[in-house]
Amino acid sequence: MWQRIKTFFKDSETIAWARAQAFIGTAANLITFVDPNLVTAVIPVEYARLIAVYMLLSGLATEYLRRRRAEDL
């Protein structure tokens, strides 16, 4: 089981972190679009959407840059 998880992330902690960021960003986008009142108690909705988009784009960019740098992946 552990080997399958490591293979999914290409034996890279950076890629695992990038995919976690992308997942969190996507989940945050869904939450703010479905019911924005869930996050208004903590942060304003317009900032929540910006943060969610940033997390998604940051995760995608991180994985792209990591794969571009390493020839063995």
PQR file with spaces between the fields and no chain letter, atoms N, CA, C, O and H, PARSE charges and radii, in Angstrom:
ATOM       1  N    MET     1       0.813   -1.190    0.000 -0.4000 1.5000
ATOM       2  CA   MET     1       0.000    0.000    0.000 -0.0000 2.0000
ATOM       3  C    MET     1       0.863    1.262    0.000  0.5500 1.7000
ATOM       4  O    MET     1       0.613    2.186   -0.774 -0.5500 1.4000
ATOM       5  N    TRP     2       1.877    1.302    0.868 -0.4000 1.5000
ATOM       6  CA   TRP     2       2.744    2.471    0.947 -0.0000 2.0000
ATOM       7  C    TRP     2       3.475    2.694   -0.366  0.5500 1.7000
ATOM       8  O    TRP     2       3.663    3.835   -0.788 -0.5500 1.4000
ATOM       9  H    TRP     2       2.080    0.551    1.498  0.4000 1.0000
ATOM      10  N    GLN     3       3.888    1.611   -1.016 -0.4000 1.5000
ATOM      11  CA   GLN     3       4.589    1.748   -2.298 -0.0000 2.0000
ATOM      12  C    GLN     3       3.673    2.350   -3.368  0.5500 1.7000
ATOM      13  O    GLN     3       4.126    3.136   -4.201 -0.5500 1.4000
ATOM      14  H    GLN     3       3.735    0.683   -0.674  0.4000 1.0000
ATOM      15  N    ARG     4       2.397    1.986   -3.349 -0.4000 1.5000
ATOM      16  CA   ARG     4       1.448    2.553   -4.312 -0.0000 2.0000
ATOM      17  C    ARG     4       1.267    4.052   -4.071  0.5500 1.7000
ATOM      18  O    ARG     4       1.143    4.825   -5.022 -0.5500 1.4000
ATOM      19  H    ARG     4       2.029    1.348   -2.673  0.4000 1.0000
ATOM      20  N    ILE     5       1.251    4.457   -2.819 -0.4000 1.5000
ATOM      21  CA   ILE     5       1.129    5.879   -2.494 -0.0000 2.0000
ATOM      22  C    ILE     5       2.369    6.622   -2.961  0.5500 1.7000
ATOM      23  O    ILE     5       2.263    7.687   -3.569 -0.5500 1.4000
ATOM      24  H    ILE     5       1.351    3.829   -2.047  0.4000 1.0000
ATOM      25  N    LYS     6       3.544    6.072   -2.681 -0.4000 1.5000
ATOM      26  CA   LYS     6       4.784    6.703   -3.121 -0.0000 2.0000
ATOM      27  C    LYS     6       4.855    6.786   -4.635  0.5500 1.7000
ATOM      28  O    LYS     6       5.330    7.783   -5.179 -0.5500 1.4000
ATOM      29  H    LYS     6       3.630    5.207   -2.187  0.4000 1.0000
ATOM      30  N    THR     7       4.386    5.746   -5.326 -0.4000 1.5000
ATOM      31  CA   THR     7       4.399    5.755   -6.785 -0.0000 2.0000
ATOM      32  C    THR     7       3.450    6.819   -7.326  0.5500 1.7000
ATOM      33  O    THR     7       3.765    7.475   -8.319 -0.5500 1.4000
ATOM      34  H    THR     7       4.000    4.936   -4.884  0.4000 1.0000
ATOM      35  N    PHE     8       2.290    7.001   -6.687 -0.4000 1.5000
ATOM      36  CA   PHE     8       1.331    8.011   -7.124 -0.0000 2.0000
ATOM      37  C    PHE     8       1.937    9.406   -7.061  0.5500 1.7000
ATOM      38  O    PHE     8       1.653   10.249   -7.912 -0.5500 1.4000
ATOM      39  H    PHE     8       2.034    6.468   -5.880  0.4000 1.0000
ATOM      40  N    PHE     9       2.768    9.652   -6.055 -0.4000 1.5000
ATOM      41  CA   PHE     9       3.410   10.954   -5.905 -0.0000 2.0000
ATOM      42  C    PHE     9       4.807   10.990   -6.504  0.5500 1.7000
ATOM      43  O    PHE     9       5.570   11.916   -6.230 -0.5500 1.4000
ATOM      44  H    PHE     9       2.998    8.968   -5.363  0.4000 1.0000
ATOM      45  N    LYS    10       5.154   10.005   -7.312 -0.4000 1.5000
ATOM      46  CA   LYS    10       6.442    9.958   -8.022 -0.0000 2.0000
ATOM      47  C    LYS    10       7.632   10.029   -7.071  0.5500 1.7000
ATOM      48  O    LYS    10       8.669   10.586   -7.429 -0.5500 1.4000
ATOM      49  H    LYS    10       4.535    9.252   -7.535  0.4000 1.0000
ATOM      50  N    ASP    11       7.502    9.474   -5.865 -0.4000 1.5000
ATOM      51  CA   ASP    11       8.540    9.480   -4.834 -0.0000 2.0000
ATOM      52  C    ASP    11       9.041   10.890   -4.527  0.5500 1.7000
ATOM      53  O    ASP    11      10.231   11.086   -4.280 -0.5500 1.4000
ATOM      54  H    ASP    11       6.659    9.022   -5.574  0.4000 1.0000
ATOM      55  N    SER    12       8.156   11.854   -4.540 -0.4000 1.5000
ATOM      56  CA   SER    12       8.542   13.247   -4.320 -0.0000 2.0000
ATOM      57  C    SER    12       7.597   13.894   -3.309  0.5500 1.7000
ATOM      58  O    SER    12       6.382   13.922   -3.509 -0.5500 1.4000
ATOM      59  H    SER    12       7.189   11.695   -4.740  0.4000 1.0000
ATOM      60  N    GLU    13       8.164   14.407   -2.230 -0.4000 1.5000
ATOM      61  CA   GLU    13       7.368   15.105   -1.237 -0.0000 2.0000
ATOM      62  C    GLU    13       6.849   16.422   -1.791  0.5500 1.7000
ATOM      63  O    GLU    13       5.767   16.873   -1.415 -0.5500 1.4000
ATOM      64  H    GLU    13       9.150   14.384   -2.068  0.4000 1.0000
ATOM      65  N    THR    14       7.613   17.040   -2.680 -0.4000 1.5000
ATOM      66  CA   THR    14       7.189   18.298   -3.279 -0.0000 2.0000
ATOM      67  C    THR    14       5.940   18.110   -4.124  0.5500 1.7000
ATOM      68  O    THR    14       5.029   18.937   -4.083 -0.5500 1.4000
ATOM      69  H    THR    14       8.491   16.673   -2.986  0.4000 1.0000
ATOM      70  N    ILE    15       5.894   17.029   -4.890 -0.4000 1.5000
ATOM      71  CA   ILE    15       4.719   16.753   -5.705 -0.0000 2.0000
ATOM      72  C    ILE    15       3.532   16.421   -4.795  0.5500 1.7000
ATOM      73  O    ILE    15       2.404   16.809   -5.097 -0.5500 1.4000
ATOM      74  H    ILE    15       6.634   16.357   -4.923  0.4000 1.0000
ATOM      75  N    ALA    16       3.765   15.721   -3.704 -0.4000 1.5000
ATOM      76  CA   ALA    16       2.686   15.432   -2.757 -0.0000 2.0000
ATOM      77  C    ALA    16       2.129   16.736   -2.178  0.5500 1.7000
ATOM      78  O    ALA    16       0.914   16.902   -2.073 -0.5500 1.4000
ATOM      79  H    ALA    16       4.682   15.406   -3.459  0.4000 1.0000
ATOM      80  N    TRP    17       3.017   17.656   -1.807 -0.4000 1.5000
ATOM      81  CA   TRP    17       2.583   18.944   -1.272 -0.0000 2.0000
ATOM      82  C    TRP    17       1.832   19.753   -2.335  0.5500 1.7000
ATOM      83  O    TRP    17       0.831   20.398   -2.025 -0.5500 1.4000
ATOM      84  H    TRP    17       4.004   17.521   -1.893  0.4000 1.0000
ATOM      85  N    ALA    18       2.301   19.724   -3.569 -0.4000 1.5000
ATOM      86  CA   ALA    18       1.639   20.453   -4.652 -0.0000 2.0000
ATOM      87  C    ALA    18       0.233   19.911   -4.889  0.5500 1.7000
ATOM      88  O    ALA    18      -0.706   20.686   -5.075 -0.5500 1.4000
ATOM      89  H    ALA    18       3.114   19.200   -3.821  0.4000 1.0000
ATOM      90  N    ARG    19       0.080   18.599   -4.884 -0.4000 1.5000
ATOM      91  CA   ARG    19      -1.246   18.015   -5.089 -0.0000 2.0000
ATOM      92  C    ARG    19      -2.162   18.301   -3.909  0.5500 1.7000
ATOM      93  O    ARG    19      -3.367   18.470   -4.090 -0.5500 1.4000
ATOM      94  H    ARG    19       0.842   17.969   -4.733  0.4000 1.0000
ATOM      95  N    ALA    20      -1.602   18.357   -2.692 -0.4000 1.5000
ATOM      96  CA   ALA    20      -2.416   18.721   -1.520 -0.0000 2.0000
ATOM      97  C    ALA    20      -2.903   20.161   -1.644  0.5500 1.7000
ATOM      98  O    ALA    20      -4.059   20.451   -1.338 -0.5500 1.4000
ATOM      99  H    ALA    20      -0.622   18.220   -2.544  0.4000 1.0000
ATOM     100  N    GLN    21      -2.029   21.069   -2.091 -0.4000 1.5000
ATOM     101  CA   GLN    21      -2.423   22.459   -2.298 -0.0000 2.0000
ATOM     102  C    GLN    21      -3.523   22.565   -3.349  0.5500 1.7000
ATOM     103  O    GLN    21      -4.506   23.280   -3.154 -0.5500 1.4000
ATOM     104  H    GLN    21      -1.090   20.833   -2.339  0.4000 1.0000
ATOM     105  N    ALA    22      -3.360   21.860   -4.450 -0.4000 1.5000
ATOM     106  CA   ALA    22      -4.356   21.905   -5.514 -0.0000 2.0000
ATOM     107  C    ALA    22      -5.697   21.356   -5.010  0.5500 1.7000
ATOM     108  O    ALA    22      -6.750   21.910   -5.324 -0.5500 1.4000
ATOM     109  H    ALA    22      -2.561   21.279   -4.608  0.4000 1.0000
ATOM     110  N    PHE    23      -5.659   20.282   -4.239 -0.4000 1.5000
ATOM     111  CA   PHE    23      -6.890   19.713   -3.694 -0.0000 2.0000
ATOM     112  C    PHE    23      -7.568   20.679   -2.722  0.5500 1.7000
ATOM     113  O    PHE    23      -8.782   20.871   -2.786 -0.5500 1.4000
ATOM     114  H    PHE    23      -4.804   19.832   -3.984  0.4000 1.0000
ATOM     115  N    ILE    24      -6.799   21.281   -1.836 -0.4000 1.5000
ATOM     116  CA   ILE    24      -7.358   22.231   -0.872 -0.0000 2.0000
ATOM     117  C    ILE    24      -7.929   23.450   -1.596  0.5500 1.7000
ATOM     118  O    ILE    24      -8.995   23.947   -1.233 -0.5500 1.4000
ATOM     119  H    ILE    24      -5.813   21.125   -1.784  0.4000 1.0000
ATOM     120  N    GLY    25      -7.223   23.929   -2.616 -0.4000 1.5000
ATOM     121  CA   GLY    25      -7.723   25.060   -3.390 -0.0000 2.0000
ATOM     122  C    GLY    25      -9.022   24.739   -4.102  0.5500 1.7000
ATOM     123  O    GLY    25      -9.934   25.565   -4.133 -0.5500 1.4000
ATOM     124  H    GLY    25      -6.357   23.525   -2.911  0.4000 1.0000
ATOM     125  N    THR    26      -9.118   23.537   -4.677 -0.4000 1.5000
ATOM     126  CA   THR    26     -10.354   23.128   -5.351 -0.0000 2.0000
ATOM     127  C    THR    26     -11.495   22.996   -4.352  0.5500 1.7000
ATOM     128  O    THR    26     -12.609   23.445   -4.621 -0.5500 1.4000
ATOM     129  H    THR    26      -8.378   22.866   -4.652  0.4000 1.0000
ATOM     130  N    ALA    27     -11.229   22.388   -3.206 -0.4000 1.5000
ATOM     131  CA   ALA    27     -12.264   22.241   -2.179 -0.0000 2.0000
ATOM     132  C    ALA    27     -12.719   23.608   -1.662  0.5500 1.7000
ATOM     133  O    ALA    27     -13.911   23.828   -1.448 -0.5500 1.4000
ATOM     134  H    ALA    27     -10.324   22.023   -2.988  0.4000 1.0000
ATOM     135  N    ALA    28     -11.776   24.512   -1.465 -0.4000 1.5000
ATOM     136  CA   ALA    28     -12.138   25.854   -0.999 -0.0000 2.0000
ATOM     137  C    ALA    28     -12.962   26.593   -2.046  0.5500 1.7000
ATOM     138  O    ALA    28     -13.902   27.309   -1.702 -0.5500 1.4000
ATOM     139  H    ALA    28     -10.808   24.333   -1.639  0.4000 1.0000
ATOM     140  N    ASN    29     -12.616   26.425   -3.322 -0.4000 1.5000
ATOM     141  CA   ASN    29     -13.418   27.034   -4.389 -0.0000 2.0000
ATOM     142  C    ASN    29     -14.844   26.514   -4.363  0.5500 1.7000
ATOM     143  O    ASN    29     -15.795   27.289   -4.470 -0.5500 1.4000
ATOM     144  H    ASN    29     -11.852   25.844   -3.602  0.4000 1.0000
ATOM     145  N    LEU    30     -14.994   25.215   -4.221 -0.4000 1.5000
ATOM     146  CA   LEU    30     -16.334   24.631   -4.184 -0.0000 2.0000
ATOM     147  C    LEU    30     -17.132   25.146   -2.995  0.5500 1.7000
ATOM     148  O    LEU    30     -18.311   25.475   -3.128 -0.5500 1.4000
ATOM     149  H    LEU    30     -14.222   24.586   -4.134  0.4000 1.0000
ATOM     150  N    ILE    31     -16.495   25.216   -1.842 -0.4000 1.5000
ATOM     151  CA   ILE    31     -17.190   25.688   -0.637 -0.0000 2.0000
ATOM     152  C    ILE    31     -17.634   27.138   -0.793  0.5500 1.7000
ATOM     153  O    ILE    31     -18.762   27.485   -0.440 -0.5500 1.4000
ATOM     154  H    ILE    31     -15.537   24.948   -1.734  0.4000 1.0000
ATOM     155  N    THR    32     -16.746   27.995   -1.326 -0.4000 1.5000
ATOM     156  CA   THR    32     -17.116   29.408   -1.446 -0.0000 2.0000
ATOM     157  C    THR    32     -18.166   29.654   -2.522  0.5500 1.7000
ATOM     158  O    THR    32     -18.915   30.627   -2.436 -0.5500 1.4000
ATOM     159  H    THR    32     -15.830   27.714   -1.613  0.4000 1.0000
ATOM     160  N    PHE    33     -18.235   28.791   -3.531 -0.4000 1.5000
ATOM     161  CA   PHE    33     -19.265   28.966   -4.551 -0.0000 2.0000
ATOM     162  C    PHE    33     -20.596   28.341   -4.149  0.5500 1.7000
ATOM     163  O    PHE    33     -21.656   28.874   -4.478 -0.5500 1.4000
ATOM     164  H    PHE    33     -17.627   28.001   -3.600  0.4000 1.0000
ATOM     165  N    VAL    34     -20.548   27.225   -3.447 -0.4000 1.5000
ATOM     166  CA   VAL    34     -21.782   26.559   -3.040 -0.0000 2.0000
ATOM     167  C    VAL    34     -22.475   27.331   -1.920  0.5500 1.7000
ATOM     168  O    VAL    34     -23.661   27.642   -2.021 -0.5500 1.4000
ATOM     169  H    VAL    34     -19.687   26.793   -3.180  0.4000 1.0000
ATOM     170  N    ASP    35     -21.746   27.639   -0.866 -0.4000 1.5000
ATOM     171  CA   ASP    35     -22.334   28.370    0.262 -0.0000 2.0000
ATOM     172  C    ASP    35     -21.294   29.329    0.842  0.5500 1.7000
ATOM     173  O    ASP    35     -20.548   28.951    1.745 -0.5500 1.4000
ATOM     174  H    ASP    35     -20.782   27.386   -0.784  0.4000 1.0000
ATOM     175  N    PRO    36     -21.236   30.549    0.343 -0.5600 1.5000
ATOM     176  CA   PRO    36     -20.233   31.512    0.818  0.2800 2.0000
ATOM     177  C    PRO    36     -20.383   31.869    2.291  0.5500 1.7000
ATOM     178  O    PRO    36     -19.426   32.335    2.909 -0.5500 1.4000
ATOM     179  N    ASN    37     -21.561   31.661    2.862 -0.4000 1.5000
ATOM     180  CA   ASN    37     -21.774   32.006    4.270 -0.0000 2.0000
ATOM     181  C    ASN    37     -20.975   31.128    5.220  0.5500 1.7000
ATOM     182  O    ASN    37     -20.837   31.465    6.395 -0.5500 1.4000
ATOM     183  H    ASN    37     -22.339   31.282    2.360  0.4000 1.0000
ATOM     184  N    LEU    38     -20.449   30.012    4.738 -0.4000 1.5000
ATOM     185  CA   LEU    38     -19.643   29.144    5.607 -0.0000 2.0000
ATOM     186  C    LEU    38     -18.325   29.795    6.003  0.5500 1.7000
ATOM     187  O    LEU    38     -17.789   29.505    7.072 -0.5500 1.4000
ATOM     188  H    LEU    38     -20.561   29.737    3.783  0.4000 1.0000
ATOM     189  N    VAL    39     -17.801   30.665    5.160 -0.4000 1.5000
ATOM     190  CA   VAL    39     -16.501   31.267    5.455 -0.0000 2.0000
ATOM     191  C    VAL    39     -16.577   32.741    5.848  0.5500 1.7000
ATOM     192  O    VAL    39     -15.565   33.323    6.238 -0.5500 1.4000
ATOM     193  H    VAL    39     -18.236   30.901    4.292  0.4000 1.0000
ATOM     194  N    THR    40     -17.748   33.350    5.753 -0.4000 1.5000
ATOM     195  CA   THR    40     -17.847   34.784    6.052 -0.0000 2.0000
ATOM     196  C    THR    40     -17.568   35.112    7.517  0.5500 1.7000
ATOM     197  O    THR    40     -17.201   36.244    7.831 -0.5500 1.4000
ATOM     198  H    THR    40     -18.570   32.877    5.436  0.4000 1.0000
ATOM     199  N    ALA    41     -17.732   34.165    8.398 -0.4000 1.5000
ATOM     200  CA   ALA    41     -17.429   34.421    9.807 -0.0000 2.0000
ATOM     201  C    ALA    41     -15.926   34.544   10.034  0.5500 1.7000
ATOM     202  O    ALA    41     -15.490   35.202   10.978 -0.5500 1.4000
ATOM     203  H    ALA    41     -18.031   33.245    8.143  0.4000 1.0000
ATOM     204  N    VAL    42     -15.146   33.919    9.180 -0.4000 1.5000
ATOM     205  CA   VAL    42     -13.697   33.933    9.346 -0.0000 2.0000
ATOM     206  C    VAL    42     -13.042   34.998    8.478  0.5500 1.7000
ATOM     207  O    VAL    42     -12.268   35.820    8.969 -0.5500 1.4000
ATOM     208  H    VAL    42     -15.500   33.385    8.413  0.4000 1.0000
ATOM     209  N    ILE    43     -13.356   34.980    7.189 -0.4000 1.5000
ATOM     210  CA   ILE    43     -12.789   35.954    6.249 -0.0000 2.0000
ATOM     211  C    ILE    43     -13.863   36.379    5.253  0.5500 1.7000
ATOM     212  O    ILE    43     -14.801   35.625    4.997 -0.5500 1.4000
ATOM     213  H    ILE    43     -13.985   34.312    6.791  0.4000 1.0000
ATOM     214  N    PRO    44     -13.736   37.567    4.694 -0.5600 1.5000
ATOM     215  CA   PRO    44     -14.707   37.998    3.682  0.2800 2.0000
ATOM     216  C    PRO    44     -14.680   37.076    2.455  0.5500 1.7000
ATOM     217  O    PRO    44     -13.641   36.507    2.120 -0.5500 1.4000
ATOM     218  N    VAL    45     -15.818   36.941    1.802 -0.4000 1.5000
ATOM     219  CA   VAL    45     -15.960   35.995    0.693 -0.0000 2.0000
ATOM     220  C    VAL    45     -15.011   36.324   -0.448  0.5500 1.7000
ATOM     221  O    VAL    45     -14.422   35.413   -1.030 -0.5500 1.4000
ATOM     222  H    VAL    45     -16.662   37.403    2.074  0.4000 1.0000
ATOM     223  N    GLU    46     -14.846   37.605   -0.785 -0.4000 1.5000
ATOM     224  CA   GLU    46     -13.978   37.943   -1.914 -0.0000 2.0000
ATOM     225  C    GLU    46     -12.528   37.540   -1.656  0.5500 1.7000
ATOM     226  O    GLU    46     -11.817   37.158   -2.586 -0.5500 1.4000
ATOM     227  H    GLU    46     -15.324   38.345   -0.312  0.4000 1.0000
ATOM     228  N    TYR    47     -12.085   37.621   -0.407 -0.4000 1.5000
ATOM     229  CA   TYR    47     -10.740   37.171   -0.082 -0.0000 2.0000
ATOM     230  C    TYR    47     -10.652   35.651   -0.069  0.5500 1.7000
ATOM     231  O    TYR    47      -9.633   35.080   -0.457 -0.5500 1.4000
ATOM     232  H    TYR    47     -12.662   37.931    0.349  0.4000 1.0000
ATOM     233  N    ALA    48     -11.707   35.006    0.371 -0.4000 1.5000
ATOM     234  CA   ALA    48     -11.716   33.541    0.386 -0.0000 2.0000
ATOM     235  C    ALA    48     -11.585   32.994   -1.024  0.5500 1.7000
ATOM     236  O    ALA    48     -10.862   32.021   -1.244 -0.5500 1.4000
ATOM     237  H    ALA    48     -12.535   35.470    0.686  0.4000 1.0000
ATOM     238  N    ARG    49     -12.265   33.596   -1.973 -0.4000 1.5000
ATOM     239  CA   ARG    49     -12.160   33.144   -3.360 -0.0000 2.0000
ATOM     240  C    ARG    49     -10.767   33.384   -3.915  0.5500 1.7000
ATOM     241  O    ARG    49     -10.236   32.539   -4.636 -0.5500 1.4000
ATOM     242  H    ARG    49     -12.852   34.386   -1.795  0.4000 1.0000
ATOM     243  N    LEU    50     -10.168   34.524   -3.588 -0.4000 1.5000
ATOM     244  CA   LEU    50      -8.803   34.793   -4.047 -0.0000 2.0000
ATOM     245  C    LEU    50      -7.810   33.791   -3.467  0.5500 1.7000
ATOM     246  O    LEU    50      -6.926   33.301   -4.169 -0.5500 1.4000
ATOM     247  H    LEU    50     -10.600   35.210   -3.002  0.4000 1.0000
ATOM     248  N    ILE    51      -7.963   33.495   -2.189 -0.4000 1.5000
ATOM     249  CA   ILE    51      -7.079   32.530   -1.542 -0.0000 2.0000
ATOM     250  C    ILE    51      -7.258   31.149   -2.154  0.5500 1.7000
ATOM     251  O    ILE    51      -6.279   30.435   -2.378 -0.5500 1.4000
ATOM     252  H    ILE    51      -8.681   33.893   -1.618  0.4000 1.0000
ATOM     253  N    ALA    52      -8.498   30.770   -2.426 -0.4000 1.5000
ATOM     254  CA   ALA    52      -8.767   29.463   -3.018 -0.0000 2.0000
ATOM     255  C    ALA    52      -8.157   29.345   -4.409  0.5500 1.7000
ATOM     256  O    ALA    52      -7.569   28.317   -4.743 -0.5500 1.4000
ATOM     257  H    ALA    52      -9.293   31.349   -2.244  0.4000 1.0000
ATOM     258  N    VAL    53      -8.291   30.379   -5.211 -0.4000 1.5000
ATOM     259  CA   VAL    53      -7.697   30.361   -6.553 -0.0000 2.0000
ATOM     260  C    VAL    53      -6.177   30.338   -6.447  0.5500 1.7000
ATOM     261  O    VAL    53      -5.514   29.622   -7.198 -0.5500 1.4000
ATOM     262  H    VAL    53      -8.768   31.214   -4.940  0.4000 1.0000
ATOM     263  N    TYR    54      -5.622   31.117   -5.520 -0.4000 1.5000
ATOM     264  CA   TYR    54      -4.175   31.119   -5.321 -0.0000 2.0000
ATOM     265  C    TYR    54      -3.665   29.730   -4.937  0.5500 1.7000
ATOM     266  O    TYR    54      -2.652   29.275   -5.468 -0.5500 1.4000
ATOM     267  H    TYR    54      -6.161   31.698   -4.910  0.4000 1.0000
ATOM     268  N    MET    55      -4.355   29.056   -4.022 -0.4000 1.5000
ATOM     269  CA   MET    55      -3.929   27.717   -3.597 -0.0000 2.0000
ATOM     270  C    MET    55      -3.940   26.741   -4.770  0.5500 1.7000
ATOM     271  O    MET    55      -3.014   25.946   -4.927 -0.5500 1.4000
ATOM     272  H    MET    55      -5.177   29.425   -3.589  0.4000 1.0000
ATOM     273  N    LEU    56      -4.978   26.800   -5.586 -0.4000 1.5000
ATOM     274  CA   LEU    56      -5.071   25.916   -6.745 -0.0000 2.0000
ATOM     275  C    LEU    56      -3.944   26.193   -7.727  0.5500 1.7000
ATOM     276  O    LEU    56      -3.259   25.264   -8.155 -0.5500 1.4000
ATOM     277  H    LEU    56      -5.731   27.446   -5.458  0.4000 1.0000
ATOM     278  N    LEU    57      -3.740   27.445   -8.087 -0.4000 1.5000
ATOM     279  CA   LEU    57      -2.693   27.791   -9.048 -0.0000 2.0000
ATOM     280  C    LEU    57      -1.297   27.523   -8.486  0.5500 1.7000
ATOM     281  O    LEU    57      -0.399   27.114   -9.223 -0.5500 1.4000
ATOM     282  H    LEU    57      -4.296   28.200   -7.739  0.4000 1.0000
ATOM     283  N    SER    58      -1.116   27.748   -7.203 -0.4000 1.5000
ATOM     284  CA   SER    58       0.180   27.477   -6.580 -0.0000 2.0000
ATOM     285  C    SER    58       0.505   25.987   -6.616  0.5500 1.7000
ATOM     286  O    SER    58       1.641   25.602   -6.895 -0.5500 1.4000
ATOM     287  H    SER    58      -1.845   28.080   -6.604  0.4000 1.0000
ATOM     288  N    GLY    59      -0.483   25.159   -6.337 -0.4000 1.5000
ATOM     289  CA   GLY    59      -0.263   23.716   -6.393 -0.0000 2.0000
ATOM     290  C    GLY    59       0.077   23.244   -7.789  0.5500 1.7000
ATOM     291  O    GLY    59       0.988   22.436   -7.970 -0.5500 1.4000
ATOM     292  H    GLY    59      -1.405   25.472   -6.111  0.4000 1.0000
ATOM     293  N    LEU    60      -0.651   23.745   -8.783 -0.4000 1.5000
ATOM     294  CA   LEU    60      -0.373   23.355  -10.164 -0.0000 2.0000
ATOM     295  C    LEU    60       1.010   23.835  -10.612  0.5500 1.7000
ATOM     296  O    LEU    60       1.748   23.092  -11.259 -0.5500 1.4000
ATOM     297  H    LEU    60      -1.391   24.401   -8.635  0.4000 1.0000
ATOM     298  N    ALA    61       1.355   25.068  -10.270 -0.4000 1.5000
ATOM     299  CA   ALA    61       2.660   25.602  -10.645 -0.0000 2.0000
ATOM     300  C    ALA    61       3.790   24.858   -9.943  0.5500 1.7000
ATOM     301  O    ALA    61       4.828   24.597  -10.551 -0.5500 1.4000
ATOM     302  H    ALA    61       0.755   25.672   -9.745  0.4000 1.0000
ATOM     303  N    THR    62       3.603   24.518   -8.682 -0.4000 1.5000
ATOM     304  CA   THR    62       4.639   23.797   -7.946 -0.0000 2.0000
ATOM     305  C    THR    62       4.914   22.436   -8.568  0.5500 1.7000
ATOM     306  O    THR    62       6.071   22.053   -8.740 -0.5500 1.4000
ATOM     307  H    THR    62       2.760   24.730   -8.188  0.4000 1.0000
ATOM     308  N    GLU    63       3.864   21.711   -8.902 -0.4000 1.5000
ATOM     309  CA   GLU    63       4.081   20.395   -9.511 -0.0000 2.0000
ATOM     310  C    GLU    63       4.732   20.529  -10.881  0.5500 1.7000
ATOM     311  O    GLU    63       5.627   19.752  -11.215 -0.5500 1.4000
ATOM     312  H    GLU    63       2.924   22.022   -8.762  0.4000 1.0000
ATOM     313  N    TYR    64       4.304   21.489  -11.669 -0.4000 1.5000
ATOM     314  CA   TYR    64       4.906   21.685  -12.988 -0.0000 2.0000
ATOM     315  C    TYR    64       6.390   22.003  -12.864  0.5500 1.7000
ATOM     316  O    TYR    64       7.214   21.418  -13.567 -0.5500 1.4000
ATOM     317  H    TYR    64       3.577   22.121  -11.398  0.4000 1.0000
ATOM     318  N    LEU    65       6.730   22.923  -11.974 -0.4000 1.5000
ATOM     319  CA   LEU    65       8.138   23.305  -11.824 -0.0000 2.0000
ATOM     320  C    LEU    65       8.977   22.159  -11.277  0.5500 1.7000
ATOM     321  O    LEU    65      10.136   22.013  -11.665 -0.5500 1.4000
ATOM     322  H    LEU    65       6.060   23.398  -11.403  0.4000 1.0000
ATOM     323  N    ARG    66       8.427   21.351  -10.393 -0.4000 1.5000
ATOM     324  CA   ARG    66       9.173   20.209   -9.856 -0.0000 2.0000
ATOM     325  C    ARG    66       9.428   19.175  -10.943  0.5500 1.7000
ATOM     326  O    ARG    66      10.531   18.636  -11.040 -0.5500 1.4000
ATOM     327  H    ARG    66       7.485   21.470  -10.078  0.4000 1.0000
ATOM     328  N    ARG    67       8.435   18.900  -11.746 -0.4000 1.5000
ATOM     329  CA   ARG    67       8.618   17.921  -12.825 -0.0000 2.0000
ATOM     330  C    ARG    67       9.573   18.440  -13.895  0.5500 1.7000
ATOM     331  O    ARG    67      10.324   17.663  -14.485 -0.5500 1.4000
ATOM     332  H    ARG    67       7.539   19.338  -11.667  0.4000 1.0000
ATOM     333  N    ARG    68       9.552   19.732  -14.146 -0.4000 1.5000
ATOM     334  CA   ARG    68      10.427   20.302  -15.162 -0.0000 2.0000
ATOM     335  C    ARG    68      11.887   20.252  -14.725  0.5500 1.7000
ATOM     336  O    ARG    68      12.783   20.104  -15.555 -0.5500 1.4000
ATOM     337  H    ARG    68       8.943   20.364  -13.667  0.4000 1.0000
ATOM     338  N    ARG    69      12.118   20.372  -13.452 -0.4000 1.5000
ATOM     339  CA   ARG    69      13.477   20.417  -12.901 -0.0000 2.0000
ATOM     340  C    ARG    69      14.133   19.043  -12.875  0.5500 1.7000
ATOM     341  O    ARG    69      15.325   18.931  -13.162 -0.5500 1.4000
ATOM     342  H    ARG    69      11.390   20.491  -12.778  0.4000 1.0000
ATOM     343  N    ALA    70      13.396   18.009  -12.542 -0.4000 1.5000
ATOM     344  CA   ALA    70      13.972   16.671  -12.371 -0.0000 2.0000
ATOM     345  C    ALA    70      13.789   15.850  -13.645  0.5500 1.7000
ATOM     346  O    ALA    70      12.664   15.622  -14.089 -0.5500 1.4000
ATOM     347  H    ALA    70      12.427   18.100  -12.309  0.4000 1.0000
ATOM     348  N    GLU    71      14.882   15.417  -14.217 -0.4000 1.5000
ATOM     349  CA   GLU    71      14.798   14.602  -15.436 -0.0000 2.0000
ATOM     350  C    GLU    71      14.354   13.185  -15.158  0.5500 1.7000
ATOM     351  O    GLU    71      13.826   12.524  -16.052 -0.5500 1.4000
ATOM     352  H    GLU    71      15.796   15.603  -13.856  0.4000 1.0000
ATOM     353  N    ASP    72      14.555   12.692  -13.929 -0.4000 1.5000
ATOM     354  CA   ASP    72      14.212   11.295  -13.623 -0.0000 2.0000
ATOM     355  C    ASP    72      12.732   11.091  -13.348  0.5500 1.7000
ATOM     356  O    ASP    72      12.299    9.947  -13.208 -0.5500 1.4000
ATOM     357  H    ASP    72      14.985   13.229  -13.203  0.4000 1.0000
ATOM     358  N    LEU    73      11.931   12.161  -13.264 -0.4000 1.5000
ATOM     359  CA   LEU    73      10.497   12.013  -13.024 -0.0000 2.0000
ATOM     360  C    LEU    73       9.814   12.129  -14.324  0.5500 1.7000
ATOM     361  O    LEU    73       8.588   12.037  -14.388 -0.5500 1.4000
ATOM     362  H    LEU    73      12.282   13.091  -13.377  0.4000 1.0000
